[in-house]
Amino acid sequence: MRHTTTLTSNKHLLGWVEEMASMCQPDQVVWCDGSAEEKKSLTDYAVSKGILIPLNEEKHPGSYLHRSSPNDVARVEHLTFICTPTKEEAGPTNNWMAPADAYAKLKGWFQGSMKGRTMYVVPYCMGPLGSKHSKVGIELTDSVYVVLNMGIMTRMGKGALDMLGATNDFNRGLHCTGELNPERRHICHFPQDNTIWSFGSGYGGNALLGKKCLALRIGSFLGKSEGWMAEHMLILGVEDPDGNTTYVAAAFPSACGKTNFAMMVPPRRFDGWRVYTVGDDIAWLRVGDDGRLWAVNPENGYFGVAPGTNWKSNPNAMKCISRDTIFTNVAVTKDLQVWWEGLDGEAPEELTDWQGRPWKKGSAEKAAHPNSRFTAPATNNPMLSPRVNDARGVPISAVIFGGRRSNTIPLVMQSWNWAHGVYLGATLASETTAAATGAQGVVRRDPMAMLPFCGYNMADYWSHWLKMQKHVPYPPKLFMVNWFRKDKDGKFLWPGYGENMRVLKWIVDRAHGKVGAQETLFGWVPKQGHIDLSGLSIDPTRVDEATAIVEAEWKTELEAQKAHFEQFGERMPKTLELIRQTLLSRIN
């Protein structure tokens, strides 16, 4: 087994790498330094092996296409395990496996799994280098595709090793694609060991271990233990015409317009306003010295859903993917330009689909996979926040929970207080999408958009949220939004996209106490006229319908929440169940 230069003298790290290499038996171990020269060398190698396909250099400079195995195109929640000492610690919403059993099973799979392959040692930092918010991880992988994606998505390389120094405080991530056999595919998290083992998948969320695995599943556990919060939230800054910036964090389940919101372009009516992206997917929040919640984006790039991304829905995302981007499972034109459903303009007459097969316009099959992706550097974003690398993070004035619901949930609603806001987040529900394998369009509870990502018992997670109020003297205001409410004919009541700026302004004004609200049985909603509709061709009665509280629908909603809460048994925070019962009594 041949080793390249190790780049470190950290005996804890060297010993662990040696132990894993002895098990996996790669032909060589290559330590990644994150340099531009290394990126070029690895990219050239990936192209030579057909792992990456160069795209049209004029239209997509520095960009490549990757096609994954057709059986490996999304996160696999049913094969994702939380391996805690007891099943109760993982909770009813997670798949659990005893740590000893998980290690034994996966050791059998990992044994000799990298014979004839290279083991890459990928040191990376989640969060700004040197920040007390940040965490160092090491991913060992046999996938050059993973290495190149981690180079985009994290602060990868020598800087992470320098930050680690001689300490033993790093996440141990082991990944092997194996034979890409769904029967031999597991993503196992060991919170007590700060360890992740992933076998049998090369897809983003299963293989880029810094993302959902460390930043959320392990991160949420570390947050509970250490007194901070790891959340599936975007972070944006709203700058008003006077130059004042307010920072907002927002939780949306996958494919509910999260990236669009994080990169929103305000409509013409809001000339002089700007929206800056701090992060589009994950937020780590800590209590600052000033008693406010401060947030960093642990990531350094965007792993976005391609279908539906276009110049109308998200012009800044289109600019982000203009160069140096890896596209996964999209379609391509004859001259190697990317294409997917929902891209601007008509579909070409002929394409090569996401599996490399000929595709003709009018085909019943999708040309791009519904969960096809782009991996783009954050630095490509023209509205990237100037504070994205600030070691302190940014102060959060409002937290938003939003799902995809065709009824019940109003366009926007503010909670009465912190506990009520936690309740709104805990009961968040959304209609399923292609980002997770399984049926689409089914309404499922997705508390705080964390259902697939909470690394311990969800009831304990809610308790952690409730306890955080004691530690945050000046907490952000909490809101719920729903861009997807429909009328009786099934048409959306609200135009969404950039027009969501109008709702965001009301939220910001509420956070600063600048505007009133209408009290309802379930929270505060905008008074008629408080959402600025100037320059928007929409009947105000449709906005009234979008913000309306329909008691019959809410009664059904509140009764459905009972079973949701009951599954957590004795660990269920009594505060949240009491709020549910109080709201139900208001109707009855």
N, C-alpha and C positions, 0 to 999 in steps of 0.2 A: 504494500500500500504506500503510495507516494504522497507526501505532503508538500504543498507550496509553502512559501514564507507565512508564518503564523500571525504576524502583525501584533502579537501580544505576549506578555509574560505572565498573565493571570493564571495561576495554577489551578484555580477552580474551573475556569473555562477550558483550559487545555486538558485537564483530567476528564471532564465530561465529554468533550469532543472525541477524545481517544476511546472512551468507553462505548460511545454510540457507533463510532467507526468500526470498532472490533465486532460489534453486533451486526451491522449492515454490510460490512466487507466491500466497500467501494474500491475501485481500482486506484483512485487517487482522491485526495482531499484538497480542495481549493479554497483558500481564504479570500473573501471578497473585500476590496478596499473602497468601493464606491466611486472610483475615479472615472473620468470620461474615457480614458484609454481602455479600461476594463469593460465599460459598457459597449464600446465599439467592437472589441474582441468577442465578447459574448454574443452580441447581435449578429456579427458575421458568422459565428459558429451556428447559431440558431437558424439562420437563413440557409446555410450549407446543408443542414439536416432536414430542411423542410418544416421546421417548427414555426418559423415566421416566414411570411410571404411579403416581400417589399411592395408597397403601394405606389401609386402614381406620384413620382417625386415632385412634379410641378404642383399638383393639387393637394398632396398630403406629404409635405417634406418631412423626412425622418420618421415616417410612420409605417406600421406593419400590421398584417392580418395574421391572427392565429385561429385555427379551427380545432376545437376540443373534440374529444370522443362524443358521439351522439348520446351516450349514456351518462355523460358527465357535464351537465350544462347549468346546474343550479346548486344552491345549498341543499344539503340532504338532512333535514331536521330529524328524520326518524333514525338516522345513523350518527347523530351527534349526541355525545354523552357527557354528563357531569359526573365525575368520579369522586364523590365525597365519602367519608367513612360510613355515614348512614344515609339511607334513602330519604329520610325526612329532611336532611340538610339540602338535598337537591330539589325536593318539592314535587308536587303533582304535575307541574307544567314542563318539567325536564325529563329526559330519558336518563336513567341512573344506571351506573354499573359500579360495583365495588372496586376500589383502586387495585387491589391485588389481582382480581379477575381480569381487569382491563389490561394491566401491565403484562400478565401472563399470556393473554390472547394475542396482544399486539407484538410482543417479543417474538412469538412464533411466526408472525407475518414479516416482521422486520429482519429476522435472522437471514443474512445473506441476500437481502432484497436489493442491494446496490452493486452486486457483482457485475462487472462489465460496465459500470456507470461511474460518474463522478459525484462525490458528495461535496456540495458547496456549503461553506460556512458563511452565513449572512448575518453580520452584526447590524443591528438597527436600533434607532431611538424613536419611540412614540412620544411626540411633543417636542417643543423647541429644545435644542441641545443646551444643556446646563440648567434647565428649569427644574424647580422642585416639583412641578407638576409631572415631569416626564419619567418614563420608564425605559430601561434598556432590555432588548430581547435578542436572542440568537436563534436563528432558524437554520437547521441543517436540512438540505433538500437535494433531491436528484434532478430537479427540474430547472433548466435554464430559463424557461418562461416565468417561473416563480421568481427567480433572481432578478430578472429585468423588471418585473412588475413591482417587486419590493423596492427596487431602486427608484421607482417613480413614487410609490405610495408612502415611503418612510424616509427618515434621515438615515440613510444606509451607509455603512462603511467605517472608515477609520475614526471618524468623529464619535461614533457610538462606543467604540472600544476605549477611546480616550476618556469618555464620560464614565464608563464602567470602572476604569482603573483596575485596582487589585481586589475589588470587592466580589462577594458571591451573590450579589443582588441582581440577578438577571433571569428573565423568563427563558426556560429551556424548551425550545420547539423542535420537534423532529417530524419531518415530512418525507414520505416516499410515494411516488405515483403508483408503485407496484405494477400490476397488469391492467389497471383501470377496470377491474372487475367489481361490479356492484355487490357481489357476494362477499368480497373481501375489501370492504370500505367502511372505515370508522373515523370519526373525529372525536378524540377523547381529551377532556380537560380535567386536570388534577389541581383544583384551586389551592389546596393546602401545600402542594409541592411547587406552585408557580410553574407548571409544566403542561405542555400540549403535545400530544402525539396524533398525527394525521396520516392515514394510510389509504391508498386506493383511489384518490381523486386529484385532479390537477386544476379544478375549477377555483376561481377567486376566493370566495368565502370559506372554502374547505382547505385551501392550500396556502393562501397568503396569511400566515398565522398572526401577523401583527394586527390584522384588521378586526374582524368580529371576534376572533378567538382571544387574543390578548386585550385589545382595546375595550371589549365589552364583557365577554364571559368571565375571563380571569380578572379584568379590570374592575368589574362591579363587585366581585368578592373582595379584592384588595381595598376598594373604596369603603366598603362596610367595615372592614377591619381597621382601616387607617383614618376614617372620618372624612371621606370625600365621596364624590359621586361620578361614576362612569355611565354616560347616557347616550342613547341612540338619537342624537340631536344635532341638527345643523346649528351654526352660529353665524349671525349676520349683524352688521352695523348699519343703522339708518342715520344718514347725515341730513339735517334740515338746511334750508337756505342760509341760516345764520352760522353754519359750521359746527353745530352741536351734534354729537353722535351718540345714539342710544343703541345698546347691544341687546339682542334678543336671541334666546335659544329655543328651538322648536323640534318636537318629536313627531315624526310621521312614519308609519310603516312603509316598507319598500314600495316604490312605484306609486306613491300618493302625491307626487309633485314636490318632493323634498328638495331635490337639486334645483328645480325651477325656482322655488321660493328662495333658496340660498343665493341664487345668481340673478334675482329679479331685476328687470329694467323698469323703472317707474314710468307710467304713461305720461304723455305730453302735458297733461294737466299739472304734473308734479315737477315741472322744470325747476331746477335748483336743488332738487332732492337727489340723493345718491344712496344706493344700497351696496355695501361692501361685503364680500364673502370672507368670513374667517374660516368656516368649515362647512361642508355639505352633508356630513353623515354622523360624526361622533364628537361628543363634547366631554371633557373631563372638567369637573367643577369642584373648586375648593373655596373655603371661607377665607376671605382676605383680611388683612389687618384692620381694614375699615369696617368690618362687619357685613360686607356685601358678598354675594357669590361671584367668584371670578372663574372664567372658563378659558381653556385652551383647546385647540383642535389637535389631537395627537397625530393626525395624518399629514401627509405632505403632497397628496395628489387626489385625483377623483377617479373612482371606479363606478362609473355611471351606467344606467340603462340606456341603450341606444334608441330602440323603437319609441317613437313619439317625440324625440328630441329634434327640433327644427328651429328655423330662424324666428318663428312666431312664438313658440312655447319657451325657448331658452336661447336667445342670441348669444349670451355670454358663454354658455356651454359649447355652442358651435365655434366660438373663437378659441375656447380651451382646446378643442380637438383639431385645431387647424394644423398642428405640427407635433412631431415627437410623441406620437400617441400609438398605443397598442390597441387595436380593435380585435374583439373576440366574438366569433360566430355571427358576424354581419355578412351581408351579401356584397358582391363586387361587380362592377360593370366590366365590359370588354377591355377598357383601358385602365383597369385596376383603380377605379374610384369606389369609395364605399357607398352602400345603399342599405336602407332599412325601411320598414313600414312606418309611415308618419313623417318621413323626410320630405322636404319641400318639393313641390312639382309632381308631375306624373311619374309613375313607375316606368323605367326603360322597357323596351320590348323584350329584351333578353338580359339575363343576369346569370352569374354563377352563385348558387345559393350557399347558405352557411355550411353545408356539408360538402361543398365542392361539386355539386351536380348542376347540370343545365336547368335554368328556370325561365319560363315564359310568362309574359304579362297575362293576367287572368287566371293563373294557376290557383287551385284551391289551397295549396300549401304556402306557408309563409316563406319568403325569400331569406329573411334574417330570422334567427331564433328570437322568440318573444323576450327572452332574457339575455340577448346579446349585449355586449358591454364595450365601454371604452375606458382605457387607463391613461389619464392625461396628467401632466405635472401641474400643480397649483400655480406655478409661476406663469403659466399660459393665460390665466384668468385676468382680463384687463381690469376687473373690479376687485382684485385680491386686496384684502384689508392690509394697510401698512403695518398693522399690529399683529400680523399672523405669526411672527416669530418672537413676539414679546414674551419674555420669560414669566412675567406676572399673569399673562392672559388679559382678558377684557372683562369689565364688570357687567353683569347681567341684570337688566331692569325688568324683563318679562320672560316668562316661559310659556310656550304654546304647545298644546297637544292637539293633533289633528288626524282624523281618519277619513276613509272614503265611505260615506253613508248616503244613501239616496233619500232618507227621511229622518225624522226625529231630531237629529242634532242640528242646532241652528248654525248659520254662517259664522257667527262669532259669539262667544259668551265668556264673561269673566267670573271667576269664582269669588265667593264672599270672603274667603280667608285661605290660609295655607292648607289646612286640613281638607276643606272642601275642594280645593284645587288638586290635592293628592287623590281624592276620591274620583274626580273627573278623569284624571290620568289613569287611575287603577281600573276604571270601567271602559276605557277607550276600546272601541270596536271598529273593525275595518273589513272591507270585502277583499278576499284573497286575490293575489296577483301571480304572475309567472315567476316572480323573484324566488319563490319557494316552490318546490315540487308539490304536486297535488292539484286538487280541483280549484278552478278560478270562480270568483263571484260569490263565494260563500262567506257570510258574515261570521267573523270570529273575534273573540276578545283578544286584544293585543295591548295589555297594560303598558302605558308609557312607550309604546312601540318596541317594547323590550322582551316580548314573549319568547322569541327564539334566541335571545342574547343574554338573559339574566343567568349568571353563573351560580346561583344558589336559590333557596326557597323564595318564591315570589312574595309570599306573605311577610317574610323577614325583610325583603327588599322594600315593601311598602312601609314597614315599621321603621326602617332606616330613613326613608323619606320624611316620615312624620317626626322622627327624632331630630332631623337636621334643623328643624325650625328653631329648636333651643339654641343652636350654635350659629344661627344667622340672624343677628339683630335687625338687619335691614334686608329682608328677603325680597326677591322679585315678585311681581304680581303674576298670577297664574290664569291662563286662558285656554279655551277650547275653540277650534275652528273646524269648519267642514265646507270645503269648496264644491262638494259634489252632490249637494241636495237637488232633488228633481221635482218637477211639477207633476200633475196628474197624467200628463201625456208623455212622461219619461224624459223631458228635456231639462237640461241643467238650468237652474234659476240664476246662477251667478257665472259671469264670463271667465273668471279665474285668470291664470297666468299673470301678466304684469298688472292687471287690474286689482290683484290681491293687495297691491300697495295701498289701496283705499282703506282696506280693513286693517292693514298693518299700522297705518297712521292713527286710526282710532285706538288701537292697542297701545301704541307709544304714548299718545295723549293721555290715556287712562293711567299708564304707568307713572306719568309725571303729574297726575291730578289736574289735567288741563281741560277735561271734558266730562260731561255728565253721562248717565246711563239710565236705562229703564229696568226697574227691578221686576223679575218674574219669579215663579215658584222655584226655579232651579238655578238662578244666577242672574248676573247683570248682562243685558244686551243693549246695543245702541238704540238711542231714541231716534224717532223718524227725523231725518235730516242731518244726523250726526256723522253718517258715512258720506263723504264728499262724492257726489255722483256727477259733478260738472264735467262736461266733455264726453260723457259716456251715454250712448244711446240705449238706455234701459228704462223700462217702466218702473217707477218707484214702488209700485205694488208688488212687483216680483222680488224686490229687495225685502219688503215687509214679509212676504211669504217665506223667503230664505232665512229670515231671523225669527220667524214665528215659533211659539211653543205650542204644540198640539198635545193636550193633556192625555188623550187616549193612547197616542204613540208612546208618550213618556211612561205611562202606566205599564204598558207591555215591556218597555225597556227596563224599568226598575224591577219588575218581576223576573225578567230574564237574568238580571244581575245576581239574584239570590243564589242560583246554582253555581254561578261563577265564584262567588265568595265561599260557599259551603265546602267546596273541594279542598280548602286549606285548613279545615278543622280548627283545632285549638290555637294554631299559630296565627289565624286570621286576626288582624288588628280590629278590636271592637269599635274603635272610632269610625272606621269606614262603614261597617255594617250599620251603626247607629245613624250615620248620615243618610244611608239608603232608606232606612225605615222612616226617618223624619220626612224625607222628600215624598215617599209614598203616602204618608199620613196627610200631607198637604193636599194631595189629589182626593183621597178618600174622605 
